[in-house]
Amino acid sequence: MLDKSHRKPGQIVHSEAPFNAEPRLDRLRRSFLTPEENFYVRSHGDIPDLEADGYRLTVGGMVATELSFTLAELMERFPNRSVIATMQCAGNRRADLHRHRPVSGDPWEPGAIGNARWTGIALCDVLRAAGVDERQELHVAFESHDVVEQDGERFRFGVSIAMEKALDPDTLLATHMNDAPLPAEHGRPLRLVVPGFAGVRSPKWLASITIQDAPSSNPMQAEDYKLFPSHLSKETADPSDAPAIEALPINAAICEPAAGAKLPAGETTVRGYAVACDRLIRRVDVSADGGESWTQAELSGDPDAPFAWMFWTTRLDLAPGAHELVVRAWDAAGQTQPSRPEHVWNFKGYLGSCWHRVTVTVT
């Protein structure tokens, strides 16, 4: 098991066991591809310290031929493929929902997100090698090596995705992150990367793949990471009646200046990120007066990377006094974000996607 006692500079650690941490937002905004030291870590249990030697991945269930691969065999048999994609926890910005009304889970600020170039092999290549039935009503289930302890139960992490998403050539079995082998806390030696979906659907430390006619029965799939309406609580919610969180809503956050910053009067640079699942960001608006008036920000990113975030920058002329800075984004479908946390509140604190607000004082 990995020694989790080390910490990286600028990390905000939410829990040691399981280890969960996010970067300070000023570090997150430094580069389009997020370096490993600034990438959030989301763990549900132990962090296995697995090496390539001795590692095997099995593929079974509703296939013509059950398969088993070493890491070397996977990399030798199937072509390499890369995709630039933003990974984001479904609980990103949970702290904003918690400030409105208490929620469960780690109090993530907007740093439970990162953007990387993921390299490995297309999951669809492996599935077709096993002779998978490509009917869209089937599901591809994954079990990992990490062990979760939750609500008195102990089980291996497991989730599933629909066959349609599994056959997307951009859904990868990844071995590398930003052209370097995966670090242990990000899934070494092999993880799934499902672009546009919540991070929970991209399990790390993969052990097996199973094709089946129903979603995974693992508690992480069947009970957790469900989207509940605001009137339900843990006691009244029925997970079987709630949809699993997969694709993520449009979101944006202010990375600089920091909340509570004291700034000199005059022009101030405001910077952040915006992301919209598999759609491009078309516009970002920034306000210095709580949303009464808006300035359009300049966008930068990679228009050929639809699963990646965009960066935005603007300059605001701030007079002395308190200012509530606000950001909202618009995607290629003309969709934007809800204005207040109460509009998206749920007791699990998932999908916090309201306008991001930062209060600063100008002297």
Secondary structure, DSSP 8 states (H G I E B T S, - for coil): --------TTEEEEEETTEEEEE-HHHHTT-SS--GGGS-B--SB------STT-EEEEEESSSS-EEEEHHHHHHHS--EEEEEEEE-TTTTHHHHHHHS--SS----TTSEEEEEEEEEEHHHHHHHTT----TT-EEEEEEEEEEEETTEEEEEEEEEEHHHHTSTT-EEEEEETTEE--GGGTTT-EEE-TTB-GGGS-SSEEEEEEESS---SHHHHTSSB---TT--TTT--GGGS-B--B---EEEEEES-TT-EE-SEEEEEEEEEE-TTS-EEEEEEESSTTSS-EE-EEES-TT-TTS-EEEEEEEEE-SEEEEEEEEEEETTS-B--SSGGGT--TT-----S-EEEEEEE-
